[in-house]
Amino acid sequence: MFIHNKTSYIRLIASLSILLGLCACEREVYTSWNCSSTSDGKIPMVLRKAQMEFKGDKLDYCGSLGNESYFDQKCPAQTTQSSATFTPSSGLLLIQGQEFSCTAL
């Protein structure tokens, strides 16, 4: 009887360990947006972890001030001097002098 209980206990611990391991796996979190400007059609933009993907470029997250988030290929010392500024609440994306209106998918 003791050996049977010990085997059951080991199986239970192994099962719980596997279950916890599966639950702990991190899912990749991202948000997809459709952006457009007066001169361009719809352009997809993806915010994935601490990176923005837009027009084939990957920009790193440089920080936020208020509602605005800043992105650049190489973050400058002054966050506000980043090449891209995104305001998620309004969907406004300013990147390299161009203005885009973005909507979340």
Backbone as ProteinMPNN parsed JSONL, in Angstrom:
{"seq_chain_A": "MFIHNKTSYIRLIASLSILLGLCACEREVYTSWNCSSTSDGKIPMVLRKAQMEFKGDKLDYCGSLGNESYFDQKCPAQTTQSSATFTPSSGLLLIQGQEFSCTAL", "coords_chain_A": {"N_chain_A": [[0.824, -1.2, 0.0], [1.952, 1.236, 0.759], [3.864, 1.711, -1.273], [2.241, 2.018, -3.54], [0.818, 4.389, -2.855], [2.965, 6.167, -2.775], [3.8, 6.158, -5.451], [1.54, 7.219, -6.678], [1.545, 9.718, -5.507], [3.932, 10.781, -6.575], [3.257, 10.848, -9.296], [1.179, 12.699, -9.206], [2.559, 15.029, -8.367], [4.297, 15.297, -10.56], [2.43, 15.738, -12.633], [1.244, 18.147, -11.779], [3.498, 19.799, -11.921], [4.016, 19.841, -14.675], [1.646, 21.039, -15.575], [1.83, 23.578, -14.304], [4.131, 24.483, -15.585], [3.236, 24.699, -18.242], [1.317, 26.698, -17.934], [2.908, 28.807, -17.226], [4.23, 29.519, -19.482], [5.083, 32.139, -21.588], [2.976, 34.092, -23.494], [3.202, 35.709, -26.622], [2.702, 39.081, -26.677], [0.991, 41.429, -28.529], [-0.094, 44.28, -30.472], [-2.037, 45.067, -33.226], [-2.286, 47.524, -35.746], [-3.94, 49.598, -38.162], [-2.687, 52.008, -40.209], [-2.955, 55.189, -41.776], [-2.348, 57.832, -44.108], [-2.714, 61.051, -45.727], [-1.354, 60.797, -48.112], [-0.619, 58.121, -48.347], [-1.861, 54.727, -48.565], [-3.517, 52.222, -46.584], [-1.397, 51.19, -44.016], [0.143, 48.648, -42.299], [0.847, 48.471, -38.786], [2.629, 47.277, -36.037], [2.72, 46.804, -32.601], [4.855, 45.283, -30.577], [5.791, 43.834, -27.673], [8.432, 45.71, -26.586], [8.709, 47.155, -28.953], [8.201, 48.719, -32.135], [6.852, 47.93, -35.254], [6.957, 49.092, -38.448], [6.384, 49.879, -41.751], [8.371, 48.051, -42.563], [10.475, 48.68, -40.89], [12.012, 48.3, -37.68], [11.469, 49.706, -34.68], [12.724, 50.718, -31.552], [11.304, 50.97, -28.284], [11.45, 53.99, -26.592], [10.533, 55.388, -24.43], [7.953, 57.074, -22.489], [5.958, 59.999, -22.231], [3.474, 61.425, -20.575], [0.625, 60.91, -22.518], [1.961, 60.147, -24.766], [4.061, 57.939, -26.578], [7.405, 57.092, -27.354], [9.536, 56.148, -30.05], [12.416, 54.777, -31.671], [15.168, 53.902, -33.871], [17.607, 53.998, -32.653], [17.654, 55.033, -29.526], [17.548, 58.433, -28.585], [19.288, 60.708, -26.322], [17.528, 62.613, -25.322], [14.315, 61.827, -24.937], [12.1, 62.934, -26.272], [13.114, 63.607, -28.719], [12.994, 61.484, -30.39], [12.466, 59.542, -33.406], [9.877, 58.694, -33.91], [6.622, 59.304, -32.715], [3.967, 58.171, -30.874], [0.562, 58.197, -30.089], [-1.472, 56.336, -28.414], [-4.158, 56.643, -27.465], [-5.45, 58.418, -29.212], [-4.635, 57.458, -31.632], [-2.795, 58.724, -33.193], [0.094, 58.912, -35.128], [3.24, 60.143, -35.456], [5.857, 60.205, -37.572], [9.034, 60.591, -38.715], [8.477, 63.191, -39.782], [6.027, 62.759, -41.048], [2.472, 62.413, -40.745], [0.251, 60.086, -39.416], [-2.887, 58.433, -39.191], [-4.091, 56.096, -37.019], [-5.804, 53.025, -36.42], [-6.794, 50.608, -34.101], [-6.724, 47.077, -34.541]], "CA_chain_A": [[0.0, 0.0, 0.0], [2.832, 2.397, 0.842], [4.491, 1.932, -2.586], [1.197, 2.526, -4.415], [0.584, 5.783, -2.49], [4.148, 6.936, -3.152], [3.744, 6.287, -6.906], [0.451, 8.164, -6.974], [2.02, 11.039, -5.081], [4.929, 11.233, -7.562], [2.506, 11.173, -10.516], [0.459, 13.947, -8.948], [3.545, 16.116, -8.38], [4.756, 15.449, -11.95], [1.328, 16.34, -13.384], [1.135, 19.555, -11.37], [4.666, 20.506, -12.44], [3.788, 20.047, -16.11], [0.574, 22.028, -15.7], [2.388, 24.888, -13.962], [5.063, 24.848, -16.652], [2.464, 25.147, -19.397], [0.671, 27.971, -17.592], [3.927, 29.842, -17.087], [4.761, 29.892, -20.795], [4.676, 33.493, -21.933], [2.429, 34.312, -24.819], [3.693, 36.956, -27.185], [1.658, 40.088, -26.636], [1.184, 42.462, -29.536], [-1.273, 44.983, -30.928], [-1.97, 45.424, -34.645], [-2.959, 48.77, -36.092], [-3.926, 50.046, -39.548], [-2.374, 53.433, -40.232], [-3.083, 55.806, -43.092], [-2.108, 59.285, -44.202], [-3.349, 61.586, -46.925], [-0.606, 60.383, -49.304], [-0.438, 56.668, -48.368], [-3.023, 53.9, -48.243], [-3.402, 51.584, -45.274], [-0.089, 50.624, -43.706], [0.066, 47.96, -41.003], [1.813, 48.802, -37.734], [2.506, 46.315, -34.947], [3.43, 47.072, -31.353], [5.163, 43.974, -29.996], [6.645, 44.017, -26.505], [8.964, 47.076, -26.531], [9.161, 47.469, -30.301], [7.203, 49.07, -33.139], [7.183, 47.519, -36.614], [6.224, 49.977, -39.339], [7.014, 49.995, -43.072], [9.567, 47.219, -42.605], [11.459, 49.098, -39.883], [11.756, 47.95, -36.284], [11.877, 50.81, -33.815], [12.712, 50.381, -30.129], [10.586, 51.858, -27.365], [12.396, 54.874, -25.9], [9.928, 55.931, -23.224], [6.672, 57.766, -22.622], [5.691, 61.221, -21.475], [2.027, 61.622, -20.67], [-0.041, 59.949, -23.402], [2.789, 59.896, -25.942], [5.138, 56.963, -26.501], [8.451, 57.447, -28.309], [10.238, 55.024, -30.64], [13.502, 55.126, -32.588], [16.092, 52.789, -34.095], [18.577, 54.165, -31.571], [17.019, 56.053, -28.681], [18.38, 59.593, -28.259], [19.371, 61.085, -24.905], [16.256, 63.282, -25.054], [13.255, 60.959, -25.456], [11.216, 63.681, -27.174], [13.766, 63.759, -30.018], [12.866, 60.214, -31.108], [11.942, 59.711, -34.766], [8.452, 58.371, -33.963], [5.799, 59.591, -31.542], [2.674, 57.516, -31.032], [-0.422, 58.46, -29.046], [-2.462, 55.26, -28.566], [-5.535, 57.054, -27.175], [-6.022, 59.061, -30.402], [-4.172, 56.757, -32.824], [-1.92, 59.608, -33.972], [1.484, 58.504, -35.262], [4.115, 61.089, -36.14], [7.106, 59.504, -37.822], [9.901, 61.243, -39.698], [7.797, 64.327, -40.403], [4.731, 62.398, -41.607], [1.41, 62.174, -39.773], [-0.61, 58.957, -39.751], [-4.015, 58.16, -38.314], [-4.075, 54.642, -36.83], [-6.897, 52.403, -35.69], [-6.434, 49.273, -33.605], [-7.489, 45.975, -35.134]], "C_chain_A": [[0.861, 1.253, 0.0], [3.456, 2.739, -0.51], [3.468, 2.506, -3.554], [0.922, 4.013, -4.136], [1.753, 6.672, -2.908], [4.165, 7.173, -4.662], [2.67, 7.292, -7.307], [0.87, 9.588, -6.628], [3.022, 11.605, -6.095], [4.239, 11.62, -8.865], [1.759, 12.494, -10.355], [1.409, 15.144, -9.006], [4.036, 16.371, -9.799], [3.693, 16.13, -12.798], [1.173, 17.819, -13.056], [2.302, 20.377, -11.909], [4.504, 20.805, -13.926], [2.728, 21.106, -16.331], [1.071, 23.431, -15.389], [3.349, 25.374, -15.036], [4.341, 25.353, -17.88], [1.796, 26.488, -19.145], [1.679, 29.116, -17.546], [4.506, 30.269, -18.424], [4.202, 31.256, -21.183], [4.139, 33.534, -23.35], [2.981, 35.643, -25.32], [2.524, 37.923, -27.261], [1.971, 41.162, -27.675], [-0.152, 43.095, -29.88], [-1.059, 45.37, -32.378], [-2.807, 46.67, -34.889], [-2.942, 48.925, -37.605], [-3.717, 51.542, -39.521], [-2.525, 53.952, -41.656], [-2.773, 57.294, -42.986], [-2.781, 59.763, -45.476], [-2.641, 61.101, -48.189], [-0.448, 58.858, -49.424], [-1.756, 55.959, -48.089], [-2.848, 53.333, -46.848], [-2.034, 50.926, -45.135], [-0.209, 49.923, -42.357], [1.172, 48.411, -40.054], [1.556, 47.822, -36.598], [3.325, 46.803, -33.764], [3.605, 45.728, -30.668], [6.191, 44.172, -28.905], [7.132, 45.464, -26.483], [9.482, 47.494, -27.901], [7.974, 47.793, -31.202], [7.718, 48.588, -34.494], [6.306, 48.319, -37.558], [7.02, 50.133, -40.627], [8.329, 49.22, -43.151], [10.657, 47.592, -41.62], [11.034, 48.595, -38.506], [12.347, 49.049, -35.415], [11.738, 50.386, -32.358], [11.934, 51.425, -29.342], [11.604, 52.665, -26.567], [11.838, 55.449, -24.602], [8.603, 56.609, -23.527], [6.667, 59.014, -21.758], [4.216, 61.513, -21.652], [1.414, 60.521, -21.518], [0.822, 59.527, -24.581], [3.9, 58.894, -25.654], [6.115, 57.242, -27.632], [9.223, 56.207, -28.745], [11.332, 55.535, -31.575], [14.377, 53.891, -32.798], [17.202, 52.801, -33.051], [18.073, 55.324, -30.727], [17.983, 57.188, -28.352], [18.372, 59.871, -26.75], [18.077, 61.781, -24.464], [15.141, 62.473, -25.719], [12.389, 61.663, -26.489], [11.837, 63.909, -28.545], [13.746, 62.463, -30.834], [12.205, 60.445, -32.467], [10.45, 59.409, -34.877], [7.788, 58.674, -32.624], [4.429, 58.989, -31.789], [1.81, 57.807, -29.821], [-1.54, 57.426, -29.188], [-3.91, 55.708, -28.364], [-6.216, 57.701, -28.385], [-5.64, 58.334, -31.687], [-3.249, 57.588, -33.697], [-0.485, 59.104, -33.933], [2.226, 59.562, -36.067], [5.46, 60.405, -36.318], [7.832, 60.164, -38.988], [9.166, 62.327, -40.491], [6.451, 64.02, -41.024], [3.734, 62.113, -40.491], [0.505, 61.064, -40.273], [-1.728, 58.854, -38.727], [-4.151, 56.647, -38.229], [-5.301, 54.188, -36.047], [-6.489, 50.989, -35.315], [-7.319, 48.23, -34.278], [-7.974, 45.034, -34.064]], "O_chain_A": [[0.54, 2.227, -0.681], [3.569, 3.914, -0.862], [3.802, 3.406, -4.325], [0.807, 4.807, -5.07], [1.548, 7.804, -3.346], [4.507, 8.268, -5.11], [2.89, 8.122, -8.19], [0.585, 10.533, -7.363], [2.958, 12.787, -6.432], [4.604, 12.623, -9.477], [1.719, 13.307, -11.278], [1.092, 16.158, -9.628], [4.178, 17.524, -10.207], [4.013, 17.007, -13.6], [0.992, 18.645, -13.951], [2.117, 21.526, -12.31], [4.821, 21.905, -14.379], [2.89, 21.98, -17.182], [0.772, 24.373, -16.122], [3.37, 26.563, -15.356], [4.772, 26.325, -18.5], [1.718, 27.323, -20.046], [1.326, 30.267, -17.801], [5.204, 31.28, -18.497], [2.996, 31.49, -21.112], [4.783, 33.063, -24.287], [3.197, 36.575, -24.546], [1.484, 37.613, -27.841], [3.065, 41.726, -27.698], [-1.21, 42.523, -29.616], [-0.023, 45.935, -32.729], [-3.883, 46.844, -34.318], [-2.025, 48.434, -38.265], [-4.48, 52.269, -38.885], [-2.255, 53.237, -42.62], [-2.915, 57.914, -41.932], [-3.353, 58.966, -46.22], [-3.273, 61.004, -49.24], [-0.167, 58.362, -50.515], [-2.654, 56.517, -47.458], [-2.121, 53.892, -46.027], [-1.58, 50.202, -46.022], [-0.621, 50.541, -41.375], [2.292, 48.696, -40.478], [0.407, 47.567, -36.237], [4.489, 47.173, -33.915], [2.634, 45.108, -30.232], [7.311, 44.614, -29.157], [6.309, 46.373, -26.369], [10.545, 48.103, -28.015], [6.891, 47.226, -31.058], [8.879, 48.81, -34.839], [5.079, 48.249, -37.495], [8.2, 50.482, -40.593], [9.295, 49.697, -43.748], [11.664, 46.891, -41.521], [9.844, 48.482, -38.212], [13.554, 49.289, -35.415], [10.744, 49.766, -31.979], [11.912, 52.605, -29.693], [12.505, 52.104, -25.944], [12.595, 55.944, -23.767], [8.188, 56.703, -24.683], [7.291, 59.066, -20.698], [3.763, 61.814, -22.756], [1.65, 59.338, -21.273], [0.439, 58.625, -25.325], [4.588, 58.979, -24.636], [5.707, 57.588, -28.741], [9.528, 55.331, -27.935], [11.193, 56.591, -32.192], [14.336, 52.95, -32.005], [17.676, 51.751, -32.619], [18.07, 56.47, -31.177], [19.1, 56.946, -27.896], [17.55, 59.332, -26.009], [17.595, 61.554, -23.355], [15.046, 62.447, -26.946], [11.986, 61.051, -27.478], [11.145, 64.366, -29.455], [14.417, 62.368, -31.862], [11.477, 61.419, -32.656], [9.815, 59.827, -35.845], [8.31, 58.349, -31.558], [3.799, 59.271, -32.808], [2.252, 57.684, -28.678], [-2.455, 57.613, -29.989], [-4.805, 55.195, -29.036], [-7.425, 57.552, -28.566], [-6.255, 58.565, -32.728], [-2.95, 57.199, -34.826], [0.086, 58.893, -32.863], [1.881, 59.84, -37.215], [6.126, 60.063, -35.34], [7.304, 60.274, -40.095], [9.233, 62.365, -41.72], [5.78, 64.939, -41.492], [4.108, 61.63, -39.422], [0.045, 61.093, -41.414], [-1.538, 59.151, -37.547], [-4.309, 55.981, -39.252], [-5.769, 54.872, -35.137], [-5.908, 50.265, -36.123], [-8.497, 48.466, -34.548], [-8.637, 44.042, -34.369]]}, "name": "protein", "num_of_chains": 1, "seq": "MFIHNKTSYIRLIASLSILLGLCACEREVYTSWNCSSTSDGKIPMVLRKAQMEFKGDKLDYCGSLGNESYFDQKCPAQTTQSSATFTPSSGLLLIQGQEFSCTAL"}
